[in-house]
Amino acid sequence: MRRATAMSAQAVHLLRPAKAAQLAASILLLQSLVFVAPARAEPGTTLHFASNGNFDSNGSYLPGAAGFNLADVNSVTQLNSLPDGVRGLVWVGQCNGVDSTFLNTARPYIGNAKLFGFYLMDDPDPTGLERRRCTADNLKIESDWIHANVPGAKTFILLMTTTSSRRPSFTGAYNPTNSHVDLFGIDPYPCRTELAGCDYNEIDLYIAAAESADVPRDRMVPVYQTFGGGNWVDDGGGQYTLPTVGQLEQIMARWDALIPTPVFDYAYSWGSQNADAALGSSPDLQAVFSRRDESAMNVGSDRARALKW
């Protein structure tokens, strides 16, 4: 469970160094704690993923209309149906090692050109205190099998903090060394009713916690909050709130400043999961992603033209 925190502006005024060396140290400390929103950053990835409810009753890929091009798929039929330019991240969700169920899940995708990779687990619990324990060894066995048998496919998990959102920690969890997983989703959800807004500093805290657990930044996948309300309850005694357009842009700007070139980014969630409002029902938030994707394509075109010269 998570709880957000915010640094008081009064803390800045309490720093009154008497010497030049102390002043320099204080400035460095403040730079690490205080975030100044940059000018709107260009997205550093061309791969965009939104989980849940990706297909309508006719099998059409819904998030594509908002610029998403990495689909949440559960079958080869869904993967094959994707439009040109869209690839699939296949849900596994087992963490039992390479048993018959895993093989039956993964083998049908071997050689499929539309495959990006496998979503091995969502919030795996290394402790067994909140849900069935998922060991790093089981993830390692699964990831190794995929790397050996599905060349080029990436493996991905979404990390679960083992403490509160006020002091997030991934200690004793998973990293590239102990799990052989390629990519790790980091999912602070900073917009909550008890805050009457959003605590963007939570993003910094989660990134620092993941780094402390030996997950390098180039392996991290930013997860943007695109849900709120419903039956979700946060660890601060309130509820998550669906970000406004301005708040979502702030979330993206903070991630862009800290993880500028992720392999892909992740919006949670396209579909509603717990009677909540989600991205699929918010045209205003979808428009933010559409503009961002258009900006990315323009930047890519500009870079290509520059290379020709």
Summary of the structure (lengths in Angstrom):
residues: 309
radius of gyration: 20.2
end to end distance: 52.0
largest distance: 69.1
contacts: 991
relative contact order: 0.16
helix: 38%
strand: 17%
